[in-house]
C-alpha cells in the first residue's frame, strides 16, 4: 500500500479515483489470503475458524470490489459503461469485468449455499471454479494496468496470489474423486 501511495500516476488524480485504486489493491490483498483461509493453511486459522474468516474476507472482497468499480464510475461513467459492455479499447477492462462477475457469482453461491440443493462436492467445485476465474482475471487485469500499483510489488503480489491459489487447490483436492476433509 505504501508503494502504491507513492505512485506518480496518482499525483493528478481525484481523491475518489485514488480511493477506487486502493480498493483494487485491497481486493488483491484479500485474494492472497482467501485460498489460504479456505484450505486452513494460515497458522491459528485452521479448519472451521479459517472458513469463518474466509466468509468475512469474501464479504470484504465484494465490498472492496464495489468501492473499486463505484469509484471508477463516479470519476468516469462512460469508461465503466464501456468496460461493462466489453467495448472498452483497454484490454485490462474486460479481464476486470470477468473477474468482477465471477466474484459476484462466487459470493452468491456462498450466500445461497444452504438454500440451493446441490451436493457439497458440486457446490465446492462451482465455487472454486469461479474463484479460479476471479484470480486469473484479477491477475491479468492488474498486470495490464499501469497505475496505482508499483510494478515490482504488483508482480510480487500477483504471483503470490497465483501461488496461494495453486497451493490451496492442491491441498483441498477439489477435482479429485475424494475431496479433502477440510
N, CA and C atoms as an extended XYZ file, in Angstrom:
546
Properties=species:S:1:pos:R:3:atomname:S:1:resname:S:1:resid:I:1 pbc="F F F"
N         0.820       -1.186        0.000 N   UNK     1
C         0.000        0.000        0.000 CA  UNK     1
C         0.870        1.258        0.000 C   UNK     1
N         1.962        1.193        0.751 N   UNK     2
C         2.857        2.345        0.821 CA  UNK     2
C         3.453        2.647       -0.553 C   UNK     2
N         3.885        1.608       -1.258 N   UNK     3
C         4.437        1.815       -2.600 CA  UNK     3
C         3.377        2.352       -3.553 C   UNK     3
N         2.150        1.852       -3.423 N   UNK     4
C         1.064        2.346       -4.263 CA  UNK     4
C         0.777        3.815       -3.958 C   UNK     4
N         0.873        4.194       -2.689 N   UNK     5
C         0.614        5.579       -2.295 CA  UNK     5
C         1.638        6.546       -2.890 C   UNK     5
N         2.821        6.041       -3.210 N   UNK     6
C         3.864        6.895       -3.777 CA  UNK     6
C         3.853        6.916       -5.306 C   UNK     6
N         2.855        6.307       -5.915 N   UNK     7
C         2.803        6.231       -7.373 CA  UNK     7
C         2.689        7.622       -8.003 C   UNK     7
N         3.540        7.909       -8.979 N   UNK     8
C         3.445        9.206       -9.655 CA  UNK     8
C         2.167        9.334      -10.486 C   UNK     8
N         1.511        8.222      -10.791 N   UNK     9
C         0.279        8.263      -11.568 CA  UNK     9
C        -0.888        8.846      -10.769 C   UNK     9
N        -0.735        8.940       -9.453 N   UNK    10
C        -1.816        9.442       -8.604 CA  UNK    10
C        -1.746       10.950       -8.390 C   UNK    10
N        -0.643       11.569       -8.779 N   UNK    11
C        -0.412       12.980       -8.480 CA  UNK    11
C        -1.533       13.887       -8.982 C   UNK    11
N        -2.091       13.613      -10.126 N   UNK    12
C        -3.098       14.493      -10.702 CA  UNK    12
C        -4.504       13.882      -10.683 C   UNK    12
N        -4.677       12.796       -9.950 N   UNK    13
C        -5.979       12.122       -9.884 CA  UNK    13
C        -6.848       12.681       -8.766 C   UNK    13
N        -8.167       12.531       -8.943 N   UNK    14
C        -9.139       12.937       -7.930 CA  UNK    14
C        -9.093       11.963       -6.756 C   UNK    14
N        -9.440       12.419       -5.552 N   UNK    15
C        -9.444       11.531       -4.383 CA  UNK    15
C       -10.325       10.285       -4.564 C   UNK    15
N       -11.447       10.424       -5.240 N   UNK    16
C       -12.329        9.269       -5.454 CA  UNK    16
C       -11.638        8.222       -6.322 C   UNK    16
N       -10.909        8.665       -7.327 N   UNK    17
C       -10.177        7.749       -8.197 CA  UNK    17
C        -9.074        7.034       -7.407 C   UNK    17
N        -8.397        7.775       -6.543 N   UNK    18
C        -7.337        7.188       -5.719 CA  UNK    18
C        -7.930        6.143       -4.776 C   UNK    18
N        -9.071        6.473       -4.158 N   UNK    19
C        -9.755        5.517       -3.285 CA  UNK    19
C       -10.139        4.255       -4.064 C   UNK    19
N       -10.639        4.437       -5.273 N   UNK    20
C       -11.016        3.293       -6.110 CA  UNK    20
C        -9.796        2.421       -6.416 C   UNK    20
N        -8.671        3.054       -6.707 N   UNK    21
C        -7.446        2.302       -6.977 CA  UNK    21
C        -6.969        1.529       -5.761 C   UNK    21
N        -7.003        2.169       -4.605 N   UNK    22
C        -6.598        1.482       -3.371 CA  UNK    22
C        -7.557        0.353       -3.023 C   UNK    22
N        -8.832        0.525       -3.323 N   UNK    23
C        -9.789       -0.565       -3.093 CA  UNK    23
C        -9.423       -1.773       -3.948 C   UNK    23
N        -8.944       -1.530       -5.164 N   UNK    24
C        -8.466       -2.620       -6.017 CA  UNK    24
C        -7.252       -3.311       -5.417 C   UNK    24
N        -6.351       -2.540       -4.821 N   UNK    25
C        -5.163       -3.117       -4.181 CA  UNK    25
C        -5.583       -3.952       -2.968 C   UNK    25
N        -6.522       -3.445       -2.180 N   UNK    26
C        -7.039       -4.189       -1.024 CA  UNK    26
C        -7.674       -5.496       -1.497 C   UNK    26
N        -8.438       -5.424       -2.585 N   UNK    27
C        -9.071       -6.635       -3.128 CA  UNK    27
C        -8.014       -7.669       -3.517 C   UNK    27
N        -6.928       -7.226       -4.138 N   UNK    28
C        -5.857       -8.172       -4.493 CA  UNK    28
C        -5.232       -8.776       -3.240 C   UNK    28
N        -5.080       -7.973       -2.207 N   UNK    29
C        -4.554       -8.491       -0.948 CA  UNK    29
C        -5.470       -9.545       -0.348 C   UNK    29
N        -6.768       -9.316       -0.429 N   UNK    30
C        -7.729      -10.302        0.072 CA  UNK    30
C        -7.697      -11.572       -0.773 C   UNK    30
N        -7.446      -11.409       -2.081 N   UNK    31
C        -7.327      -12.601       -2.936 CA  UNK    31
C        -6.129      -13.458       -2.538 C   UNK    31
N        -5.146      -12.859       -1.921 N   UNK    32
C        -3.995      -13.619       -1.452 CA  UNK    32
C        -4.368      -14.507       -0.265 C   UNK    32
N        -5.145      -13.982        0.666 N   UNK    33
C        -5.455      -14.768        1.865 CA  UNK    33
C        -6.666      -15.685        1.691 C   UNK    33
N        -7.560      -15.377        0.781 N   UNK    34
C        -8.782      -16.173        0.625 CA  UNK    34
C        -8.526      -17.673        0.426 C   UNK    34
N        -7.697      -18.062       -0.529 N   UNK    35
C        -7.479      -19.504       -0.707 CA  UNK    35
C        -6.770      -20.140        0.486 C   UNK    35
N        -5.890      -19.388        1.118 N   UNK    36
C        -5.180      -19.915        2.287 CA  UNK    36
C        -6.138      -20.146        3.450 C   UNK    36
N        -7.104      -19.250        3.599 N   UNK    37
C        -8.133      -19.421        4.630 CA  UNK    37
C        -9.018      -20.626        4.318 C   UNK    37
N        -9.439      -20.733        3.070 N   UNK    38
C       -10.322      -21.838        2.679 CA  UNK    38
C        -9.661      -23.191        2.902 C   UNK    38
N        -8.365      -23.248        2.681 N   UNK    39
C        -7.639      -24.512        2.826 CA  UNK    39
C        -7.117      -24.727        4.241 C   UNK    39
N        -7.334      -23.768        5.137 N   UNK    40
C        -6.849      -23.908        6.502 CA  UNK    40
C        -5.339      -23.866        6.601 C   UNK    40
N        -4.707      -23.065        5.758 N   UNK    41
C        -3.247      -23.039        5.689 CA  UNK    41
C        -2.600      -21.897        6.478 C   UNK    41
N        -3.407      -21.081        7.130 N   UNK    42
C        -2.835      -19.996        7.926 CA  UNK    42
C        -2.784      -20.407        9.392 C   UNK    42
N        -1.624      -20.254       10.027 N   UNK    43
C        -1.487      -20.657       11.431 CA  UNK    43
C        -2.531      -19.964       12.315 C   UNK    43
N        -3.177      -20.752       13.149 N   UNK    44
C        -4.203      -20.228       14.046 CA  UNK    44
C        -5.576      -20.116       13.414 C   UNK    44
N        -5.637      -20.322       12.111 N   UNK    45
C        -6.919      -20.217       11.402 CA  UNK    45
C        -7.196      -21.479       10.593 C   UNK    45
N        -6.938      -22.617       11.209 N   UNK    46
C        -7.166      -23.880       10.530 CA  UNK    46
C        -8.651      -24.222       10.569 C   UNK    46
N        -9.056      -25.121        9.683 N   UNK    47
C       -10.389      -25.733        9.631 CA  UNK    47
C       -11.511      -24.704        9.711 C   UNK    47
N       -12.442      -24.910       10.636 N   UNK    48
C       -13.659      -24.100       10.688 CA  UNK    48
C       -13.382      -22.631       11.008 C   UNK    48
N       -12.396      -22.377       11.830 N   UNK    49
C       -12.061      -20.993       12.154 CA  UNK    49
C       -11.603      -20.247       10.898 C   UNK    49
N       -10.781      -20.901       10.106 N   UNK    50
C       -10.333      -20.317        8.844 CA  UNK    50
C       -11.474      -20.121        7.866 C   UNK    50
N       -12.407      -21.052        7.836 N   UNK    51
C       -13.565      -20.931        6.942 CA  UNK    51
C       -14.439      -19.741        7.334 C   UNK    51
N       -14.589      -19.533        8.645 N   UNK    52
C       -15.387      -18.394        9.119 CA  UNK    52
C       -14.730      -17.080        8.693 C   UNK    52
N       -13.417      -16.989        8.867 N   UNK    53
C       -12.697      -15.793        8.439 CA  UNK    53
C       -12.755      -15.674        6.909 C   UNK    53
N       -12.728      -16.814        6.211 N   UNK    54
C       -12.849      -16.836        4.747 CA  UNK    54
C       -14.161      -16.166        4.324 C   UNK    54
N       -15.238      -16.455        5.024 N   UNK    55
C       -16.534      -15.832        4.696 CA  UNK    55
C       -16.475      -14.323        4.874 C   UNK    55
N       -15.904      -13.876        5.993 N   UNK    56
C       -15.798      -12.442        6.239 CA  UNK    56
C       -14.859      -11.769        5.234 C   UNK    56
N       -13.770      -12.428        4.907 N   UNK    57
C       -12.842      -11.876        3.915 CA  UNK    57
C       -13.513      -11.818        2.546 C   UNK    57
N       -14.371      -12.806        2.250 N   UNK    58
C       -15.126      -12.783        0.998 CA  UNK    58
C       -16.062      -11.584        0.944 C   UNK    58
N       -16.714      -11.303        2.061 N   UNK    59
C       -17.581      -10.120        2.121 CA  UNK    59
C       -16.752       -8.851        1.942 C   UNK    59
N       -15.566       -8.832        2.550 N   UNK    60
C       -14.667       -7.690        2.377 CA  UNK    60
C       -14.211       -7.534        0.942 C   UNK    60
N       -13.980       -8.659        0.280 N   UNK    61
C       -13.576       -8.640       -1.127 CA  UNK    61
C       -14.690       -8.042       -1.993 C   UNK    61
N       -15.916       -8.461       -1.755 N   UNK    62
C       -17.047       -7.905       -2.511 CA  UNK    62
C       -17.167       -6.406       -2.241 C   UNK    62
N       -17.031       -6.009       -0.975 N   UNK    63
C       -17.110       -4.587       -0.627 CA  UNK    63
C       -16.003       -3.798       -1.323 C   UNK    63
N       -14.773       -4.289       -1.279 N   UNK    64
C       -13.654       -3.602       -1.940 CA  UNK    64
C       -13.900       -3.487       -3.436 C   UNK    64
N       -14.463       -4.524       -4.025 N   UNK    65
C       -14.770       -4.514       -5.455 CA  UNK    65
C       -15.832       -3.460       -5.783 C   UNK    65
N       -16.861       -3.372       -4.951 N   UNK    66
C       -17.917       -2.374       -5.162 CA  UNK    66
C       -17.341       -0.959       -5.029 C   UNK    66
N       -16.467       -0.747       -4.049 N   UNK    67
C       -15.815        0.558       -3.895 CA  UNK    67
C       -14.937        0.845       -5.116 C   UNK    67
N       -14.208       -0.163       -5.582 N   UNK    68
C       -13.335       -0.014       -6.748 CA  UNK    68
C       -14.142        0.417       -7.983 C   UNK    68
N       -15.156       -0.346       -8.305 N   UNK    69
C       -15.958       -0.049       -9.504 CA  UNK    69
C       -16.789        1.221       -9.290 C   UNK    69
N       -17.341        1.378       -8.087 N   UNK    70
C       -18.134        2.576       -7.794 CA  UNK    70
C       -17.308        3.848       -7.912 C   UNK    70
N       -16.090        3.822       -7.406 N   UNK    71
C       -15.217        4.985       -7.514 CA  UNK    71
C       -14.855        5.295       -8.957 C   UNK    71
N       -14.615        4.252       -9.725 N   UNK    72
C       -14.330        4.468      -11.147 CA  UNK    72
C       -15.556        5.018      -11.870 C   UNK    72
N       -16.738        4.559      -11.469 N   UNK    73
C       -17.996        5.063      -12.052 CA  UNK    73
C       -18.150        6.556      -11.767 C   UNK    73
N       -17.867        6.955      -10.528 N   UNK    74
C       -18.000        8.364      -10.152 CA  UNK    74
C       -17.042        9.230      -10.966 C   UNK    74
N       -15.821        8.765      -11.187 N   UNK    75
C       -14.833        9.574      -11.906 CA  UNK    75
C       -15.013        9.526      -13.422 C   UNK    75
N       -15.568        8.420      -13.947 N   UNK    76
C       -15.740        8.323      -15.402 CA  UNK    76
C       -16.795        7.294      -15.783 C   UNK    76
N       -18.075        7.658      -15.684 N   UNK    77
C       -19.144        6.708      -16.045 CA  UNK    77
C       -19.008        6.116      -17.449 C   UNK    77
N       -18.631        6.896      -18.472 N   UNK    78
C       -18.513        6.299      -19.808 CA  UNK    78
C       -17.477        5.164      -19.875 C   UNK    78
N       -16.377        5.316      -19.145 N   UNK    79
C       -15.356        4.259      -19.136 CA  UNK    79
C       -15.890        2.983      -18.506 C   UNK    79
N       -16.677        3.125      -17.441 N   UNK    80
C       -17.239        1.952      -16.773 CA  UNK    80
C       -18.286        1.285      -17.663 C   UNK    80
N       -19.097        2.083      -18.330 N   UNK    81
C       -20.082        1.516      -19.271 CA  UNK    81
C       -19.367        0.766      -20.386 C   UNK    81
N       -18.310        1.357      -20.927 N   UNK    82
C       -17.525        0.678      -21.969 CA  UNK    82
C       -16.963       -0.640      -21.460 C   UNK    82
N       -16.462       -0.628      -20.225 N   UNK    83
C       -15.908       -1.857      -19.653 CA  UNK    83
C       -17.001       -2.913      -19.483 C   UNK    83
N       -18.123       -2.515      -18.910 N   UNK    84
C       -19.207       -3.471      -18.643 CA  UNK    84
C       -19.824       -4.042      -19.914 C   UNK    84
N       -19.750       -3.285      -20.996 N   UNK    85
C       -20.297       -3.764      -22.275 CA  UNK    85
C       -19.216       -4.360      -23.177 C   UNK    85
N       -18.024       -4.507      -22.636 N   UNK    86
C       -16.882       -5.083      -23.366 CA  UNK    86
C       -16.573       -4.321      -24.658 C   UNK    86
N       -16.756       -2.993      -24.615 N   UNK    87
C       -16.425       -2.160      -25.775 CA  UNK    87
C       -15.254       -1.218      -25.483 C   UNK    87
N       -14.638       -1.381      -24.332 N   UNK    88
C       -13.511       -0.532      -23.953 CA  UNK    88
C       -12.295       -0.866      -24.820 C   UNK    88
N       -11.550        0.164      -25.234 N   UNK    89
C       -10.338       -0.094      -26.025 CA  UNK    89
C        -9.180       -0.632      -25.183 C   UNK    89
N        -9.326       -0.607      -23.858 N   UNK    90
C        -8.251       -1.091      -22.989 CA  UNK    90
C        -8.506       -2.550      -22.626 C   UNK    90
N        -7.556       -3.433      -22.919 N   UNK    91
C        -7.772       -4.864      -22.667 CA  UNK    91
C        -7.923       -5.214      -21.190 C   UNK    91
N        -7.340       -4.406      -20.298 N   UNK    92
C        -7.452       -4.743      -18.868 CA  UNK    92
C        -8.894       -4.655      -18.380 C   UNK    92
N        -9.712       -3.842      -19.035 N   UNK    93
C       -11.104       -3.670      -18.599 CA  UNK    93
C       -11.890       -4.966      -18.679 C   UNK    93
N       -11.755       -5.673      -19.778 N   UNK    94
C       -12.520       -6.917      -19.951 CA  UNK    94
C       -12.148       -7.938      -18.884 C   UNK    94
N       -10.854       -8.046      -18.584 N   UNK    95
C       -10.422       -9.001      -17.554 CA  UNK    95
C       -10.978       -8.625      -16.190 C   UNK    95
N       -11.015       -7.326      -15.908 N   UNK    96
C       -11.577       -6.873      -14.645 CA  UNK    96
C       -13.065       -7.159      -14.537 C   UNK    96
N       -13.778       -6.970      -15.625 N   UNK    97
C       -15.221       -7.227      -15.625 CA  UNK    97
C       -15.503       -8.717      -15.448 C   UNK    97
N       -14.765       -9.551      -16.133 N   UNK    98
C       -14.945      -11.006      -15.975 CA  UNK    98
C       -14.664      -11.409      -14.523 C   UNK    98
N       -13.585      -10.887      -13.955 N   UNK    99
C       -13.256      -11.195      -12.556 CA  UNK    99
C       -14.340      -10.674      -11.615 C   UNK    99
N       -14.886       -9.495      -11.912 N   UNK   100
C       -15.936       -8.922      -11.081 CA  UNK   100
C       -17.170       -9.819      -11.055 C   UNK   100
N       -17.637      -10.239      -12.236 N   UNK   101
C       -18.839      -11.082      -12.280 CA  UNK   101
C       -18.580      -12.444      -11.648 C   UNK   101
N       -17.382      -12.968      -11.804 N   UNK   102
C       -17.048      -14.240      -11.150 CA  UNK   102
C       -17.022      -14.065       -9.629 C   UNK   102
N       -16.552      -12.919       -9.150 N   UNK   103
C       -16.569      -12.629       -7.712 CA  UNK   103
C       -18.004      -12.601       -7.200 C   UNK   103
N       -18.861      -11.884       -7.917 N   UNK   104
C       -20.269      -11.833       -7.510 CA  UNK   104
C       -20.906      -13.219       -7.551 C   UNK   104
N       -20.542      -14.015       -8.558 N   UNK   105
C       -21.072      -15.377       -8.655 CA  UNK   105
C       -20.628      -16.254       -7.500 C   UNK   105
N       -19.345      -16.177       -7.146 N   UNK   106
C       -18.831      -16.969       -6.025 CA  UNK   106
C       -19.473      -16.528       -4.713 C   UNK   106
N       -19.657      -15.219       -4.549 N   UNK   107
C       -20.294      -14.705       -3.334 CA  UNK   107
C       -21.761      -15.136       -3.264 C   UNK   107
N       -22.441      -15.084       -4.390 N   UNK   108
C       -23.847      -15.506       -4.426 CA  UNK   108
C       -23.974      -16.993       -4.092 C   UNK   108
N       -23.093      -17.790       -4.640 N   UNK   109
C       -23.085      -19.219       -4.293 CA  UNK   109
C       -22.865      -19.419       -2.795 C   UNK   109
N       -21.978      -18.634       -2.214 N   UNK   110
C       -21.702      -18.757       -0.779 CA  UNK   110
C       -22.926      -18.381        0.046 C   UNK   110
N       -23.584      -17.304       -0.340 N   UNK   111
C       -24.774      -16.855        0.390 CA  UNK   111
C       -25.912      -17.868        0.267 C   UNK   111
N       -26.055      -18.473       -0.904 N   UNK   112
C       -27.158      -19.405       -1.153 CA  UNK   112
C       -26.809      -20.864       -0.874 C   UNK   112
N       -25.653      -21.089       -0.305 N   UNK   113
C       -25.162      -22.463       -0.135 CA  UNK   113
C       -26.189      -23.400        0.493 C   UNK   113
N       -26.822      -22.978        1.548 N   UNK   114
C       -27.773      -23.846        2.246 CA  UNK   114
C       -29.130      -23.899        1.554 C   UNK   114
N       -29.433      -22.910        0.733 N   UNK   115
C       -30.750      -22.859        0.074 CA  UNK   115
C       -30.799      -23.654       -1.235 C   UNK   115
N       -29.669      -23.710       -1.927 N   UNK   116
C       -29.685      -24.456       -3.184 CA  UNK   116
C       -29.418      -25.929       -2.886 C   UNK   116
N       -30.067      -26.758       -3.592 N   UNK   117
C       -29.984      -28.194       -3.307 CA  UNK   117
C       -29.034      -28.878       -4.292 C   UNK   117
N       -27.753      -28.765       -3.966 N   UNK   118
C       -26.736      -29.467       -4.745 CA  UNK   118
C       -25.816      -30.182       -3.767 C   UNK   118
N       -25.195      -31.220       -4.261 N   UNK   119
C       -24.247      -31.946       -3.411 CA  UNK   119
C       -23.114      -31.022       -2.988 C   UNK   119
N       -22.583      -31.219       -1.790 N   UNK   120
C       -21.472      -30.366       -1.333 CA  UNK   120
C       -20.285      -30.356       -2.302 C   UNK   120
N       -19.987      -31.504       -2.895 N   UNK   121
C       -18.880      -31.567       -3.849 CA  UNK   121
C       -19.168      -30.701       -5.072 C   UNK   121
N       -20.393      -30.727       -5.554 N   UNK   122
C       -20.771      -29.908       -6.711 CA  UNK   122
C       -20.669      -28.430       -6.362 C   UNK   122
N       -21.175      -28.065       -5.174 N   UNK   123
C       -21.097      -26.670       -4.742 CA  UNK   123
C       -19.639      -26.233       -4.642 C   UNK   123
N       -18.808      -27.052       -4.008 N   UNK   124
C       -17.395      -26.727       -3.816 CA  UNK   124
C       -16.689      -26.535       -5.150 C   UNK   124
N       -16.977      -27.409       -6.102 N   UNK   125
C       -16.335      -27.288       -7.421 CA  UNK   125
C       -16.799      -26.024       -8.147 C   UNK   125
N       -18.084      -25.701       -8.049 N   UNK   126
C       -18.599      -24.489       -8.700 CA  UNK   126
C       -17.982      -23.243       -8.066 C   UNK   126
N       -17.960      -23.194       -6.727 N   UNK   127
C       -17.404      -22.044       -6.020 CA  UNK   127
C       -15.909      -21.897       -6.330 C   UNK   127
N       -15.203      -23.002       -6.323 N   UNK   128
C       -13.763      -22.981       -6.603 CA  UNK   128
C       -13.492      -22.580       -8.049 C   UNK   128
N       -14.291      -23.076       -8.984 N   UNK   129
C       -14.111      -22.700      -10.394 CA  UNK   129
C       -14.274      -21.191      -10.571 C   UNK   129
N       -15.288      -20.638       -9.937 N   UNK   130
C       -15.478      -19.187      -10.019 CA  UNK   130
C       -14.302      -18.457       -9.366 C   UNK   130
N       -13.817      -18.984       -8.252 N   UNK   131
C       -12.675      -18.363       -7.570 CA  UNK   131
C       -11.431      -18.365       -8.465 C   UNK   131
N       -11.229      -19.444       -9.206 N   UNK   132
C       -10.089      -19.509      -10.127 CA  UNK   132
C       -10.248      -18.458      -11.228 C   UNK   132
N       -11.461      -18.283      -11.732 N   UNK   133
C       -11.715      -17.233      -12.736 CA  UNK   133
C       -11.421      -15.858      -12.128 C   UNK   133
N       -11.828      -15.659      -10.880 N   UNK   134
C       -11.547      -14.392      -10.190 CA  UNK   134
C       -10.047      -14.139      -10.132 C   UNK   134
N        -9.291      -15.139       -9.724 N   UNK   135
C        -7.843      -14.983       -9.579 CA  UNK   135
C        -7.189      -14.717      -10.933 C   UNK   135
N        -7.484      -15.529      -11.920 N   UNK   136
C        -6.869      -15.354      -13.245 CA  UNK   136
C        -7.245      -13.992      -13.832 C   UNK   136
N        -8.531      -13.669      -13.799 N   UNK   137
C        -8.985      -12.388      -14.341 CA  UNK   137
C        -8.382      -11.203      -13.606 C   UNK   137
N        -8.328      -11.283      -12.286 N   UNK   138
C        -7.788      -10.175      -11.484 CA  UNK   138
C        -6.295       -9.991      -11.712 C   UNK   138
N        -5.569      -11.093      -11.792 N   UNK   139
C        -4.124      -11.003      -12.015 CA  UNK   139
C        -3.831      -10.408      -13.394 C   UNK   139
N        -4.523      -10.865      -14.398 N   UNK   140
C        -4.301      -10.296      -15.741 CA  UNK   140
C        -4.705       -8.823      -15.753 C   UNK   140
N        -5.843       -8.507      -15.134 N   UNK   141
C        -6.313       -7.121      -15.022 CA  UNK   141
C        -5.222       -6.242      -14.399 C   UNK   141
N        -4.680       -6.697      -13.275 N   UNK   142
C        -3.651       -5.915      -12.583 CA  UNK   142
C        -2.363       -5.805      -13.406 C   UNK   142
N        -1.945       -6.917      -14.018 N   UNK   143
C        -0.721       -6.890      -14.830 CA  UNK   143
C        -0.809       -5.870      -15.964 C   UNK   143
N        -1.986       -5.750      -16.566 N   UNK   144
C        -2.143       -4.879      -17.733 CA  UNK   144
C        -2.299       -3.400      -17.391 C   UNK   144
N        -2.613       -3.103      -16.138 N   UNK   145
C        -2.813       -1.703      -15.744 CA  UNK   145
C        -1.489       -1.085      -15.331 C   UNK   145
N        -1.254        0.085      -15.833 N   UNK   146
C        -0.118        0.874      -15.387 CA  UNK   146
C        -0.723        2.025      -14.604 C   UNK   146
N        -0.647        1.931      -13.285 N   UNK   147
C        -1.335        2.941      -12.487 CA  UNK   147
C        -0.988        2.877      -11.029 C   UNK   147
N        -1.987        2.585      -10.203 N   UNK   148
C        -1.847        2.689       -8.751 CA  UNK   148
C        -0.697        1.874       -8.200 C   UNK   148
N        -0.574        0.614       -8.585 N   UNK   149
C         0.460       -0.243       -8.000 CA  UNK   149
C         1.808       -0.069       -8.695 C   UNK   149
N         2.828       -0.076       -7.896 N   UNK   150
C         4.200       -0.038       -8.395 CA  UNK   150
C         4.506       -1.410       -9.013 C   UNK   150
N         5.285       -1.463      -10.061 N   UNK   151
C         5.465       -2.668      -10.864 CA  UNK   151
C         5.999       -3.871      -10.087 C   UNK   151
N         7.076       -3.711       -9.342 N   UNK   152
C         7.686       -4.857       -8.653 CA  UNK   152
C         6.748       -5.431       -7.603 C   UNK   152
N         6.139       -4.573       -6.803 N   UNK   153
C         5.221       -5.067       -5.765 CA  UNK   153
C         3.966       -5.676       -6.398 C   UNK   153
N         3.536       -5.123       -7.519 N   UNK   154
C         2.363       -5.666       -8.212 CA  UNK   154
C         2.651       -7.077       -8.719 C   UNK   154
N         3.796       -7.258       -9.341 N   UNK   155
C         4.171       -8.585       -9.834 CA  UNK   155
C         4.303       -9.561       -8.672 C   UNK   155
N         4.947       -9.126       -7.588 N   UNK   156
C         5.116       -9.995       -6.413 CA  UNK   156
C         3.761      -10.389       -5.825 C   UNK   156
N         2.848       -9.433       -5.702 N   UNK   157
C         1.525       -9.731       -5.157 CA  UNK   157
C         0.757      -10.675       -6.080 C   UNK   157
N         0.779      -10.403       -7.369 N   UNK   158
C         0.054      -11.246       -8.324 CA  UNK   158
C         0.603      -12.675       -8.335 C   UNK   158
N         1.911      -12.815       -8.341 N   UNK   159
C         2.499      -14.158       -8.316 CA  UNK   159
C         2.191      -14.866       -6.996 C   UNK   159
N         2.149      -14.120       -5.901 N   UNK   160
C         1.787      -14.701       -4.608 CA  UNK   160
C         0.334      -15.168       -4.601 C   UNK   160
N        -0.540      -14.399       -5.209 N   UNK   161
C        -1.957      -14.786       -5.308 CA  UNK   161
C        -2.090      -16.089       -6.099 C   UNK   161
N        -1.369      -16.181       -7.206 N   UNK   162
C        -1.407      -17.403       -8.017 CA  UNK   162
C        -0.844      -18.586       -7.228 C   UNK   162
N         0.281      -18.376       -6.548 N   UNK   163
C         0.891      -19.462       -5.763 CA  UNK   163
C        -0.025      -19.909       -4.633 C   UNK   163
N        -0.635      -18.973       -3.924 N   UNK   164
C        -1.538      -19.318       -2.816 CA  UNK   164
C        -2.751      -20.085       -3.337 C   UNK   164
N        -3.278      -19.657       -4.461 N   UNK   165
C        -4.427      -20.348       -5.046 CA  UNK   165
C        -4.040      -21.753       -5.476 C   UNK   165
N        -2.901      -21.874       -6.125 N   UNK   166
C        -2.424      -23.199       -6.538 CA  UNK   166
C        -2.209      -24.120       -5.355 C   UNK   166
N        -1.589      -23.613       -4.305 N   UNK   167
C        -1.351      -24.407       -3.097 CA  UNK   167
C        -2.676      -24.867       -2.486 C   UNK   167
N        -3.649      -23.973       -2.407 N   UNK   168
C        -4.956      -24.332       -1.846 CA  UNK   168
C        -5.656      -25.381       -2.703 C   UNK   168
N        -5.569      -25.245       -4.016 N   UNK   169
C        -6.198      -26.224       -4.909 CA  UNK   169
C        -5.595      -27.608       -4.712 C   UNK   169
N        -4.279      -27.643       -4.567 N   UNK   170
C        -3.603      -28.929       -4.339 CA  UNK   170
C        -4.017      -29.508       -2.983 C   UNK   170
N        -4.007      -28.678       -1.958 N   UNK   171
C        -4.346      -29.140       -0.611 CA  UNK   171
C        -5.785      -29.626       -0.507 C   UNK   171
N        -6.703      -28.899       -1.126 N   UNK   172
C        -8.125      -29.234       -1.000 CA  UNK   172
C        -8.573      -30.349       -1.938 C   UNK   172
N        -7.766      -30.630       -2.951 N   UNK   173
C        -8.078      -31.703       -3.912 CA  UNK   173
C        -9.528      -31.627       -4.408 C   UNK   173
N        -9.926      -30.454       -4.836 N   UNK   174
C       -11.303      -30.193       -5.259 CA  UNK   174
C       -11.739      -31.092       -6.415 C   UNK   174
N       -10.837      -31.336       -7.362 N   UNK   175
C       -11.238      -32.062       -8.569 CA  UNK   175
C       -10.875      -33.547       -8.532 C   UNK   175
N       -10.496      -34.044       -7.403 N   UNK   176
C       -10.230      -35.486       -7.297 CA  UNK   176
C       -11.506      -36.188       -6.858 C   UNK   176
N       -11.517      -37.490       -6.994 N   UNK   177
C       -12.695      -38.290       -6.641 CA  UNK   177
C       -13.081      -38.070       -5.178 C   UNK   177
N       -12.080      -38.103       -4.309 N   UNK   178
C       -12.309      -37.928       -2.881 CA  UNK   178
C       -11.738      -36.582       -2.445 C   UNK   178
N       -12.600      -35.660       -2.024 N   UNK   179
C       -12.131      -34.346       -1.591 CA  UNK   179
C       -11.530      -34.421       -0.205 C   UNK   179
N       -10.725      -33.431        0.094 N   UNK   180
C       -10.099      -33.329        1.406 CA  UNK   180
C       -11.163      -33.129        2.481 C   UNK   180
N       -10.914      -33.562        3.704 N   UNK   181
C       -11.892      -33.372        4.769 CA  UNK   181
C       -12.010      -31.927        5.218 C   UNK   181
N       -11.175      -31.023        4.694 N   UNK   182
C       -11.243      -29.606        5.093 CA  UNK   182
C       -12.602      -29.079        4.866 C   UNK   182
